[in-house]
């Protein structure tokens, strides 16, 4: 696989948006590096919309959490 940094920038002229996961994709140890932030700023300046997205599983409660146990119960009849 060729790194994007080695690609011809003209190949990306039609890109209008980027969807990306934040956790450990754009971040490292929960921090956004200045270099990454700069890249996001350059994308925005070029008219590319960047949208952080989270996988559905990251929003699900864990079994060990109290909230998770509450959410895993069957809904009470109304």
PDB file of N, CA, C and O in Angstrom:
ATOM      1  N   UNK A   1       0.845  -1.157   0.000  1.00  0.00           N
ATOM      2  CA  UNK A   1       0.000   0.000   0.000  1.00  0.00           C
ATOM      3  C   UNK A   1       0.903   1.236   0.000  1.00  0.00           C
ATOM      4  O   UNK A   1       1.909   1.283   0.708  1.00  0.00           O
ATOM      5  N   UNK A   2       0.535   2.220  -0.793  1.00  0.00           N
ATOM      6  CA  UNK A   2       1.285   3.466  -0.873  1.00  0.00           C
ATOM      7  C   UNK A   2       0.746   4.469   0.137  1.00  0.00           C
ATOM      8  O   UNK A   2      -0.467   4.665   0.214  1.00  0.00           O
ATOM      9  N   UNK A   3       1.615   5.107   0.910  1.00  0.00           N
ATOM     10  CA  UNK A   3       1.134   6.131   1.848  1.00  0.00           C
ATOM     11  C   UNK A   3       0.470   7.286   1.099  1.00  0.00           C
ATOM     12  O   UNK A   3       0.897   7.644   0.001  1.00  0.00           O
ATOM     13  N   UNK A   4      -0.568   7.863   1.689  1.00  0.00           N
ATOM     14  CA  UNK A   4      -1.252   8.990   1.058  1.00  0.00           C
ATOM     15  C   UNK A   4      -0.293  10.148   0.804  1.00  0.00           C
ATOM     16  O   UNK A   4      -0.454  10.896  -0.160  1.00  0.00           O
ATOM     17  N   UNK A   5       0.701  10.289   1.671  1.00  0.00           N
ATOM     18  CA  UNK A   5       1.656  11.392   1.500  1.00  0.00           C
ATOM     19  C   UNK A   5       2.461  11.259   0.216  1.00  0.00           C
ATOM     20  O   UNK A   5       3.019  12.247  -0.262  1.00  0.00           O
ATOM     21  N   UNK A   6       2.534  10.053  -0.355  1.00  0.00           N
ATOM     22  CA  UNK A   6       3.259   9.837  -1.611  1.00  0.00           C
ATOM     23  C   UNK A   6       2.362   9.956  -2.839  1.00  0.00           C
ATOM     24  O   UNK A   6       2.844   9.901  -3.970  1.00  0.00           O
ATOM     25  N   UNK A   7       1.068  10.117  -2.621  1.00  0.00           N
ATOM     26  CA  UNK A   7       0.117  10.172  -3.740  1.00  0.00           C
ATOM     27  C   UNK A   7       0.126  11.549  -4.394  1.00  0.00           C
ATOM     28  O   UNK A   7       0.451  12.558  -3.767  1.00  0.00           O
ATOM     29  N   UNK A   8      -0.234  11.560  -5.651  1.00  0.00           N
ATOM     30  CA  UNK A   8      -0.355  12.813  -6.401  1.00  0.00           C
ATOM     31  C   UNK A   8      -1.586  13.563  -5.884  1.00  0.00           C
ATOM     32  O   UNK A   8      -2.694  13.033  -5.958  1.00  0.00           O
ATOM     33  N   UNK A   9      -1.418  14.786  -5.361  1.00  0.00           N
ATOM     34  CA  UNK A   9      -2.559  15.544  -4.817  1.00  0.00           C
ATOM     35  C   UNK A   9      -3.704  15.734  -5.815  1.00  0.00           C
ATOM     36  O   UNK A   9      -4.854  15.880  -5.402  1.00  0.00           O
ATOM     37  N   UNK A  10      -3.418  15.736  -7.100  1.00  0.00           N
ATOM     38  CA  UNK A  10      -4.457  15.917  -8.117  1.00  0.00           C
ATOM     39  C   UNK A  10      -5.488  14.786  -8.079  1.00  0.00           C
ATOM     40  O   UNK A  10      -6.625  14.970  -8.512  1.00  0.00           O
ATOM     41  N   UNK A  11      -5.103  13.639  -7.575  1.00  0.00           N
ATOM     42  CA  UNK A  11      -6.030  12.500  -7.507  1.00  0.00           C
ATOM     43  C   UNK A  11      -7.163  12.741  -6.520  1.00  0.00           C
ATOM     44  O   UNK A  11      -8.189  12.063  -6.585  1.00  0.00           O
ATOM     45  N   UNK A  12      -6.997  13.690  -5.610  1.00  0.00           N
ATOM     46  CA  UNK A  12      -7.988  13.918  -4.567  1.00  0.00           C
ATOM     47  C   UNK A  12      -8.818  15.174  -4.802  1.00  0.00           C
ATOM     48  O   UNK A  12      -9.516  15.632  -3.898  1.00  0.00           O
ATOM     49  N   UNK A  13      -8.752  15.725  -5.986  1.00  0.00           N
ATOM     50  CA  UNK A  13      -9.464  16.961  -6.300  1.00  0.00           C
ATOM     51  C   UNK A  13     -10.972  16.875  -6.190  1.00  0.00           C
ATOM     52  O   UNK A  13     -11.632  17.890  -5.971  1.00  0.00           O
ATOM     53  N   UNK A  14     -11.530  15.683  -6.337  1.00  0.00           N
ATOM     54  CA  UNK A  14     -12.992  15.547  -6.282  1.00  0.00           C
ATOM     55  C   UNK A  14     -13.503  15.202  -4.875  1.00  0.00           C
ATOM     56  O   UNK A  14     -14.711  15.069  -4.679  1.00  0.00           O
ATOM     57  N   UNK A  15     -12.614  15.057  -3.912  1.00  0.00           N
ATOM     58  CA  UNK A  15     -13.031  14.726  -2.544  1.00  0.00           C
ATOM     59  C   UNK A  15     -13.712  15.938  -1.928  1.00  0.00           C
ATOM     60  O   UNK A  15     -13.158  17.037  -1.928  1.00  0.00           O
ATOM     61  N   UNK A  16     -14.912  15.733  -1.404  1.00  0.00           N
ATOM     62  CA  UNK A  16     -15.673  16.827  -0.801  1.00  0.00           C
ATOM     63  C   UNK A  16     -15.886  16.642   0.689  1.00  0.00           C
ATOM     64  O   UNK A  16     -16.153  17.606   1.407  1.00  0.00           O
ATOM     65  N   UNK A  17     -15.770  15.390   1.165  1.00  0.00           N
ATOM     66  CA  UNK A  17     -15.930  15.152   2.597  1.00  0.00           C
ATOM     67  C   UNK A  17     -15.115  13.934   3.025  1.00  0.00           C
ATOM     68  O   UNK A  17     -14.798  13.057   2.222  1.00  0.00           O
ATOM     69  N   UNK A  18     -14.790  13.909   4.301  1.00  0.00           N
ATOM     70  CA  UNK A  18     -14.065  12.793   4.903  1.00  0.00           C
ATOM     71  C   UNK A  18     -14.790  12.417   6.187  1.00  0.00           C
ATOM     72  O   UNK A  18     -15.042  13.273   7.036  1.00  0.00           O
ATOM     73  N   UNK A  19     -15.126  11.144   6.331  1.00  0.00           N
ATOM     74  CA  UNK A  19     -15.678  10.616   7.571  1.00  0.00           C
ATOM     75  C   UNK A  19     -14.558   9.845   8.248  1.00  0.00           C
ATOM     76  O   UNK A  19     -13.892   9.030   7.611  1.00  0.00           O
ATOM     77  N   UNK A  20     -14.348  10.092   9.515  1.00  0.00           N
ATOM     78  CA  UNK A  20     -13.265   9.416  10.217  1.00  0.00           C
ATOM     79  C   UNK A  20     -13.623   9.143  11.654  1.00  0.00           C
ATOM     80  O   UNK A  20     -14.359   9.908  12.278  1.00  0.00           O
ATOM     81  N   UNK A  21     -13.115   8.077  12.170  1.00  0.00           N
ATOM     82  CA  UNK A  21     -13.255   7.769  13.585  1.00  0.00           C
ATOM     83  C   UNK A  21     -12.203   8.571  14.342  1.00  0.00           C
ATOM     84  O   UNK A  21     -11.106   8.793  13.829  1.00  0.00           O
ATOM     85  N   UNK A  22     -12.519   8.997  15.533  1.00  0.00           N
ATOM     86  CA  UNK A  22     -11.570   9.784  16.322  1.00  0.00           C
ATOM     87  C   UNK A  22     -10.625   8.898  17.136  1.00  0.00           C
ATOM     88  O   UNK A  22      -9.406   9.052  17.060  1.00  0.00           O
ATOM     89  N   UNK A  23     -11.189   7.976  17.911  1.00  0.00           N
ATOM     90  CA  UNK A  23     -10.399   7.196  18.859  1.00  0.00           C
ATOM     91  C   UNK A  23      -9.344   6.356  18.172  1.00  0.00           C
ATOM     92  O   UNK A  23      -9.651   5.410  17.446  1.00  0.00           O
ATOM     93  N   UNK A  24      -8.117   6.712  18.408  1.00  0.00           N
ATOM     94  CA  UNK A  24      -6.937   6.009  17.921  1.00  0.00           C
ATOM     95  C   UNK A  24      -6.842   5.965  16.399  1.00  0.00           C
ATOM     96  O   UNK A  24      -6.028   5.220  15.853  1.00  0.00           O
ATOM     97  N   UNK A  25      -7.650   6.739  15.721  1.00  0.00           N
ATOM     98  CA  UNK A  25      -7.493   6.926  14.284  1.00  0.00           C
ATOM     99  C   UNK A  25      -6.873   8.291  14.061  1.00  0.00           C
ATOM    100  O   UNK A  25      -5.813   8.402  13.445  1.00  0.00           O
ATOM    101  N   UNK A  26      -7.529   9.330  14.556  1.00  0.00           N
ATOM    102  CA  UNK A  26      -6.958  10.675  14.499  1.00  0.00           C
ATOM    103  C   UNK A  26      -6.184  11.006  15.765  1.00  0.00           C
ATOM    104  O   UNK A  26      -5.340  11.903  15.775  1.00  0.00           O
ATOM    105  N   UNK A  27      -6.476  10.280  16.823  1.00  0.00           N
ATOM    106  CA  UNK A  27      -5.823  10.570  18.099  1.00  0.00           C
ATOM    107  C   UNK A  27      -4.841   9.466  18.457  1.00  0.00           C
ATOM    108  O   UNK A  27      -4.906   8.357  17.925  1.00  0.00           O
ATOM    109  N   UNK A  28      -3.940   9.787  19.358  1.00  0.00           N
ATOM    110  CA  UNK A  28      -3.017   8.803  19.921  1.00  0.00           C
ATOM    111  C   UNK A  28      -3.012   9.027  21.419  1.00  0.00           C
ATOM    112  O   UNK A  28      -2.688  10.112  21.900  1.00  0.00           O
ATOM    113  N   UNK A  29      -3.375   7.989  22.144  1.00  0.00           N
ATOM    114  CA  UNK A  29      -3.500   8.097  23.602  1.00  0.00           C
ATOM    115  C   UNK A  29      -4.410   9.257  24.000  1.00  0.00           C
ATOM    116  O   UNK A  29      -4.122  10.020  24.923  1.00  0.00           O
ATOM    117  N   UNK A  30      -5.518   9.358  23.270  1.00  0.00           N
ATOM    118  CA  UNK A  30      -6.589  10.338  23.530  1.00  0.00           C
ATOM    119  C   UNK A  30      -6.172  11.783  23.275  1.00  0.00           C
ATOM    120  O   UNK A  30      -6.818  12.704  23.775  1.00  0.00           O
ATOM    121  N   UNK A  31      -5.115  11.997  22.515  1.00  0.00           N
ATOM    122  CA  UNK A  31      -4.667  13.353  22.206  1.00  0.00           C
ATOM    123  C   UNK A  31      -4.623  13.553  20.691  1.00  0.00           C
ATOM    124  O   UNK A  31      -4.235  12.661  19.936  1.00  0.00           O
ATOM    125  N   UNK A  32      -5.028  14.739  20.277  1.00  0.00           N
ATOM    126  CA  UNK A  32      -4.976  15.110  18.869  1.00  0.00           C
ATOM    127  C   UNK A  32      -3.678  15.882  18.650  1.00  0.00           C
ATOM    128  O   UNK A  32      -3.490  16.961  19.212  1.00  0.00           O
ATOM    129  N   UNK A  33      -2.800  15.338  17.847  1.00  0.00           N
ATOM    130  CA  UNK A  33      -1.502  15.956  17.608  1.00  0.00           C
ATOM    131  C   UNK A  33      -1.663  17.248  16.811  1.00  0.00           C
ATOM    132  O   UNK A  33      -2.592  17.390  16.017  1.00  0.00           O
ATOM    133  N   UNK A  34      -0.752  18.179  17.032  1.00  0.00           N
ATOM    134  CA  UNK A  34      -0.776  19.457  16.313  1.00  0.00           C
ATOM    135  C   UNK A  34      -0.706  19.222  14.806  1.00  0.00           C
ATOM    136  O   UNK A  34      -1.354  19.932  14.037  1.00  0.00           O
ATOM    137  N   UNK A  35       0.059  18.250  14.389  1.00  0.00           N
ATOM    138  CA  UNK A  35       0.195  17.931  12.956  1.00  0.00           C
ATOM    139  C   UNK A  35      -1.146  17.465  12.377  1.00  0.00           C
ATOM    140  O   UNK A  35      -1.508  17.819  11.255  1.00  0.00           O
ATOM    141  N   UNK A  36      -1.869  16.673  13.154  1.00  0.00           N
ATOM    142  CA  UNK A  36      -3.184  16.202  12.714  1.00  0.00           C
ATOM    143  C   UNK A  36      -4.169  17.355  12.646  1.00  0.00           C
ATOM    144  O   UNK A  36      -4.931  17.474  11.686  1.00  0.00           O
ATOM    145  N   UNK A  37      -4.152  18.202  13.666  1.00  0.00           N
ATOM    146  CA  UNK A  37      -5.026  19.373  13.680  1.00  0.00           C
ATOM    147  C   UNK A  37      -4.741  20.259  12.469  1.00  0.00           C
ATOM    148  O   UNK A  37      -5.665  20.757  11.826  1.00  0.00           O
ATOM    149  N   UNK A  38      -3.469  20.450  12.166  1.00  0.00           N
ATOM    150  CA  UNK A  38      -3.080  21.248  11.001  1.00  0.00           C
ATOM    151  C   UNK A  38      -3.625  20.633   9.707  1.00  0.00           C
ATOM    152  O   UNK A  38      -4.095  21.348   8.821  1.00  0.00           O
ATOM    153  N   UNK A  39      -3.559  19.318   9.609  1.00  0.00           N
ATOM    154  CA  UNK A  39      -4.091  18.644   8.417  1.00  0.00           C
ATOM    155  C   UNK A  39      -5.597  18.852   8.300  1.00  0.00           C
ATOM    156  O   UNK A  39      -6.111  19.062   7.202  1.00  0.00           O
ATOM    157  N   UNK A  40      -6.307  18.794   9.428  1.00  0.00           N
ATOM    158  CA  UNK A  40      -7.753  19.024   9.413  1.00  0.00           C
ATOM    159  C   UNK A  40      -8.066  20.459   8.995  1.00  0.00           C
ATOM    160  O   UNK A  40      -9.022  20.699   8.257  1.00  0.00           O
ATOM    161  N   UNK A  41      -7.267  21.403   9.462  1.00  0.00           N
ATOM    162  CA  UNK A  41      -7.438  22.809   9.068  1.00  0.00           C
ATOM    163  C   UNK A  41      -7.206  22.984   7.568  1.00  0.00           C
ATOM    164  O   UNK A  41      -7.936  23.721   6.906  1.00  0.00           O
ATOM    165  N   UNK A  42      -6.196  22.312   7.040  1.00  0.00           N
ATOM    166  CA  UNK A  42      -5.917  22.420   5.600  1.00  0.00           C
ATOM    167  C   UNK A  42      -7.030  21.802   4.773  1.00  0.00           C
ATOM    168  O   UNK A  42      -7.370  22.319   3.709  1.00  0.00           O
ATOM    169  N   UNK A  43      -7.596  20.714   5.243  1.00  0.00           N
ATOM    170  CA  UNK A  43      -8.741  20.120   4.545  1.00  0.00           C
ATOM    171  C   UNK A  43      -9.914  21.096   4.522  1.00  0.00           C
ATOM    172  O   UNK A  43     -10.549  21.293   3.486  1.00  0.00           O
ATOM    173  N   UNK A  44     -10.193  21.700   5.666  1.00  0.00           N
ATOM    174  CA  UNK A  44     -11.296  22.663   5.740  1.00  0.00           C
ATOM    175  C   UNK A  44     -11.044  23.835   4.796  1.00  0.00           C
ATOM    176  O   UNK A  44     -11.955  24.271   4.093  1.00  0.00           O
ATOM    177  N   UNK A  45      -9.827  24.341   4.777  1.00  0.00           N
ATOM    178  CA  UNK A  45      -9.488  25.462   3.889  1.00  0.00           C
ATOM    179  C   UNK A  45      -9.639  25.091   2.423  1.00  0.00           C
ATOM    180  O   UNK A  45      -9.911  25.948   1.582  1.00  0.00           O
ATOM    181  N   UNK A  46      -9.462  23.812   2.120  1.00  0.00           N
ATOM    182  CA  UNK A  46      -9.594  23.335   0.741  1.00  0.00           C
ATOM    183  C   UNK A  46     -11.047  23.015   0.392  1.00  0.00           C
ATOM    184  O   UNK A  46     -11.337  22.574  -0.720  1.00  0.00           O
ATOM    185  N   UNK A  47     -11.963  23.239   1.345  1.00  0.00           N
ATOM    186  CA  UNK A  47     -13.374  22.988   1.064  1.00  0.00           C
ATOM    187  C   UNK A  47     -13.825  21.571   1.332  1.00  0.00           C
ATOM    188  O   UNK A  47     -14.908  21.177   0.900  1.00  0.00           O
ATOM    189  N   UNK A  48     -13.012  20.789   2.042  1.00  0.00           N
ATOM    190  CA  UNK A  48     -13.369  19.410   2.368  1.00  0.00           C
ATOM    191  C   UNK A  48     -13.965  19.389   3.773  1.00  0.00           C
ATOM    192  O   UNK A  48     -13.328  19.824   4.732  1.00  0.00           O
ATOM    193  N   UNK A  49     -15.174  18.887   3.885  1.00  0.00           N
ATOM    194  CA  UNK A  49     -15.833  18.769   5.184  1.00  0.00           C
ATOM    195  C   UNK A  49     -15.332  17.508   5.880  1.00  0.00           C
ATOM    196  O   UNK A  49     -15.371  16.421   5.304  1.00  0.00           O
ATOM    197  N   UNK A  50     -14.866  17.650   7.105  1.00  0.00           N
ATOM    198  CA  UNK A  50     -14.402  16.505   7.887  1.00  0.00           C
ATOM    199  C   UNK A  50     -15.411  16.260   9.001  1.00  0.00           C
ATOM    200  O   UNK A  50     -15.708  17.154   9.793  1.00  0.00           O
ATOM    201  N   UNK A  51     -15.932  15.040   9.052  1.00  0.00           N
ATOM    202  CA  UNK A  51     -16.936  14.686  10.040  1.00  0.00           C
ATOM    203  C   UNK A  51     -16.430  13.528  10.885  1.00  0.00           C
ATOM    204  O   UNK A  51     -16.228  12.427  10.373  1.00  0.00           O
ATOM    205  N   UNK A  52     -16.224  13.770  12.185  1.00  0.00           N
ATOM    206  CA  UNK A  52     -15.860  12.657  13.053  1.00  0.00           C
ATOM    207  C   UNK A  52     -17.059  11.743  13.230  1.00  0.00           C
ATOM    208  O   UNK A  52     -18.186  12.211  13.392  1.00  0.00           O
ATOM    209  N   UNK A  53     -16.822  10.467  13.200  1.00  0.00           N
ATOM    210  CA  UNK A  53     -17.892   9.487  13.358  1.00  0.00           C
ATOM    211  C   UNK A  53     -17.456   8.467  14.393  1.00  0.00           C
ATOM    212  O   UNK A  53     -16.274   8.138  14.494  1.00  0.00           O
ATOM    213  N   UNK A  54     -18.403   7.972  15.153  1.00  0.00           N
ATOM    214  CA  UNK A  54     -18.122   6.945  16.149  1.00  0.00           C
ATOM    215  C   UNK A  54     -18.873   5.683  15.753  1.00  0.00           C
ATOM    216  O   UNK A  54     -20.021   5.757  15.315  1.00  0.00           O
ATOM    217  N   UNK A  55     -18.243   4.538  15.900  1.00  0.00           N
ATOM    218  CA  UNK A  55     -18.967   3.302  15.593  1.00  0.00           C
ATOM    219  C   UNK A  55     -20.118   3.127  16.584  1.00  0.00           C
ATOM    220  O   UNK A  55     -20.021   3.553  17.735  1.00  0.00           O
ATOM    221  N   UNK A  56     -21.187   2.510  16.142  1.00  0.00           N
ATOM    222  CA  UNK A  56     -22.363   2.326  16.998  1.00  0.00           C
ATOM    223  C   UNK A  56     -21.997   1.595  18.279  1.00  0.00           C
ATOM    224  O   UNK A  56     -22.575   1.875  19.329  1.00  0.00           O
ATOM    225  N   UNK A  57     -21.060   0.674  18.220  1.00  0.00           N
ATOM    226  CA  UNK A  57     -20.711  -0.098  19.408  1.00  0.00           C
ATOM    227  C   UNK A  57     -20.083   0.765  20.492  1.00  0.00           C
ATOM    228  O   UNK A  57     -20.137   0.396  21.666  1.00  0.00           O
ATOM    229  N   UNK A  58     -19.488   1.905  20.137  1.00  0.00           N
ATOM    230  CA  UNK A  58     -18.869   2.750  21.160  1.00  0.00           C
ATOM    231  C   UNK A  58     -19.915   3.473  21.991  1.00  0.00           C
ATOM    232  O   UNK A  58     -19.605   3.979  23.069  1.00  0.00           O
ATOM    233  N   UNK A  59     -21.141   3.529  21.509  1.00  0.00           N
ATOM    234  CA  UNK A  59     -22.200   4.191  22.254  1.00  0.00           C
ATOM    235  C   UNK A  59     -22.988   3.216  23.122  1.00  0.00           C
ATOM    236  O   UNK A  59     -23.829   3.634  23.919  1.00  0.00           O
ATOM    237  N   UNK A  60     -22.723   1.927  22.973  1.00  0.00           N
ATOM    238  CA  UNK A  60     -23.466   0.943  23.746  1.00  0.00           C
ATOM    239  C   UNK A  60     -22.913   0.859  25.155  1.00  0.00           C
ATOM    240  O   UNK A  60     -21.697   0.917  25.343  1.00  0.00           O
ATOM    241  N   UNK A  61     -23.778   0.723  26.149  1.00  0.00           N
ATOM    242  CA  UNK A  61     -23.298   0.591  27.523  1.00  0.00           C
ATOM    243  C   UNK A  61     -22.587  -0.741  27.715  1.00  0.00           C
ATOM    244  O   UNK A  61     -22.882  -1.716  27.024  1.00  0.00           O
ATOM    245  N   UNK A  62     -21.670  -0.776  28.637  1.00  0.00           N
ATOM    246  CA  UNK A  62     -20.979  -2.031  28.937  1.00  0.00           C
ATOM    247  C   UNK A  62     -21.804  -2.814  29.939  1.00  0.00           C
ATOM    248  O   UNK A  62     -22.587  -2.232  30.690  1.00  0.00           O
ATOM    249  N   UNK A  63     -21.641  -4.111  29.958  1.00  0.00           N
ATOM    250  CA  UNK A  63     -22.381  -4.956  30.899  1.00  0.00           C
ATOM    251  C   UNK A  63     -22.015  -4.642  32.335  1.00  0.00           C
ATOM    252  O   UNK A  63     -22.842  -4.790  33.235  1.00  0.00           O
ATOM    253  N   UNK A  64     -20.795  -4.215  32.556  1.00  0.00           N
ATOM    254  CA  UNK A  64     -20.350  -3.999  33.933  1.00  0.00           C
ATOM    255  C   UNK A  64     -20.821  -2.674  34.516  1.00  0.00           C
ATOM    256  O   UNK A  64     -20.742  -2.482  35.729  1.00  0.00           O
ATOM    257  N   UNK A  65     -21.304  -1.763  33.693  1.00  0.00           N
ATOM    258  CA  UNK A  65     -21.725  -0.469  34.219  1.00  0.00           C
ATOM    259  C   UNK A  65     -23.157  -0.534  34.727  1.00  0.00           C
ATOM    260  O   UNK A  65     -23.983  -1.297  34.226  1.00  0.00           O
ATOM    261  N   UNK A  66     -23.424   0.273  35.720  1.00  0.00           N
ATOM    262  CA  UNK A  66     -24.793   0.328  36.266  1.00  0.00           C
ATOM    263  C   UNK A  66     -25.771   0.773  35.191  1.00  0.00           C
ATOM    264  O   UNK A  66     -26.874   0.238  35.082  1.00  0.00           O
ATOM    265  N   UNK A  67     -25.358   1.757  34.396  1.00  0.00           N
ATOM    266  CA  UNK A  67     -26.234   2.224  33.317  1.00  0.00           C
ATOM    267  C   UNK A  67     -26.485   1.093  32.330  1.00  0.00           C
ATOM    268  O   UNK A  67     -27.595   0.939  31.820  1.00  0.00           O
ATOM    269  N   UNK A  68     -25.465   0.317  32.068  1.00  0.00           N
ATOM    270  CA  UNK A  68     -25.604  -0.808  31.147  1.00  0.00           C
ATOM    271  C   UNK A  68     -26.597  -1.825  31.650  1.00  0.00           C
ATOM    272  O   UNK A  68     -27.420  -2.333  30.889  1.00  0.00           O
ATOM    273  N   UNK A  69     -26.518  -2.128  32.951  1.00  0.00           N
ATOM    274  CA  UNK A  69     -27.462  -3.081  33.521  1.00  0.00           C
ATOM    275  C   UNK A  69     -28.882  -2.543  33.433  1.00  0.00           C
ATOM    276  O   UNK A  69     -29.809  -3.296  33.134  1.00  0.00           O
ATOM    277  N   UNK A  70     -29.069  -1.245  33.690  1.00  0.00           N
ATOM    278  CA  UNK A  70     -30.390  -0.643  33.596  1.00  0.00           C
ATOM    279  C   UNK A  70     -30.906  -0.715  32.164  1.00  0.00           C
ATOM    280  O   UNK A  70     -32.070  -1.045  31.937  1.00  0.00           O
ATOM    281  N   UNK A  71     -30.049  -0.409  31.202  1.00  0.00           N
ATOM    282  CA  UNK A  71     -30.473  -0.368  29.801  1.00  0.00           C
ATOM    283  C   UNK A  71     -30.704  -1.758  29.228  1.00  0.00           C
ATOM    284  O   UNK A  71     -31.375  -1.893  28.204  1.00  0.00           O
ATOM    285  N   UNK A  72     -30.165  -2.796  29.863  1.00  0.00           N
ATOM    286  CA  UNK A  72     -30.307  -4.147  29.334  1.00  0.00           C
ATOM    287  C   UNK A  72     -31.600  -4.802  29.805  1.00  0.00           C
ATOM    288  O   UNK A  72     -31.989  -5.839  29.270  1.00  0.00           O
ATOM    289  N   UNK A  73     -32.271  -4.221  30.791  1.00  0.00           N
ATOM    290  CA  UNK A  73     -33.534  -4.771  31.269  1.00  0.00           C
ATOM    291  C   UNK A  73     -34.618  -4.592  30.230  1.00  0.00           C
ATOM    292  O   UNK A  73     -34.562  -3.693  29.392  1.00  0.00           O
ATOM    293  N   UNK A  74     -35.584  -5.446  30.300  1.00  0.00           N
ATOM    294  CA  UNK A  74     -36.729  -5.320  29.411  1.00  0.00           C
ATOM    295  C   UNK A  74     -37.512  -4.071  29.814  1.00  0.00           C
ATOM    296  O   UNK A  74     -37.613  -3.773  31.004  1.00  0.00           O
ATOM    297  N   UNK A  75     -38.058  -3.348  28.864  1.00  0.00           N
ATOM    298  CA  UNK A  75     -38.869  -2.182  29.212  1.00  0.00           C
ATOM    299  C   UNK A  75     -40.100  -2.594  29.988  1.00  0.00           C
ATOM    300  O   UNK A  75     -40.692  -3.640  29.725  1.00  0.00           O
ATOM    301  N   UNK A  76     -40.476  -1.778  30.932  1.00  0.00           N
ATOM    302  CA  UNK A  76     -41.673  -2.084  31.724  1.00  0.00           C
ATOM    303  C   UNK A  76     -42.915  -1.802  30.883  1.00  0.00           C
ATOM    304  O   UNK A  76     -42.951  -0.841  30.115  1.00  0.00           O
ATOM    305  N   UNK A  77     -43.939  -2.658  31.037  1.00  0.00           N
ATOM    306  CA  UNK A  77     -45.163  -2.452  30.247  1.00  0.00           C
ATOM    307  C   UNK A  77     -45.840  -1.132  30.650  1.00  0.00           C
ATOM    308  O   UNK A  77     -45.829  -0.754  31.822  1.00  0.00           O
ATOM    309  N   UNK A  78     -46.412  -0.455  29.690  1.00  0.00           N
ATOM    310  CA  UNK A  78     -47.086   0.836  29.959  1.00  0.00           C
ATOM    311  C   UNK A  78     -48.568   0.633  30.080  1.00  0.00           C
ATOM    312  O   UNK A  78     -49.306   1.592  30.305  1.00  0.00           O
TER     313      UNK A  78
END
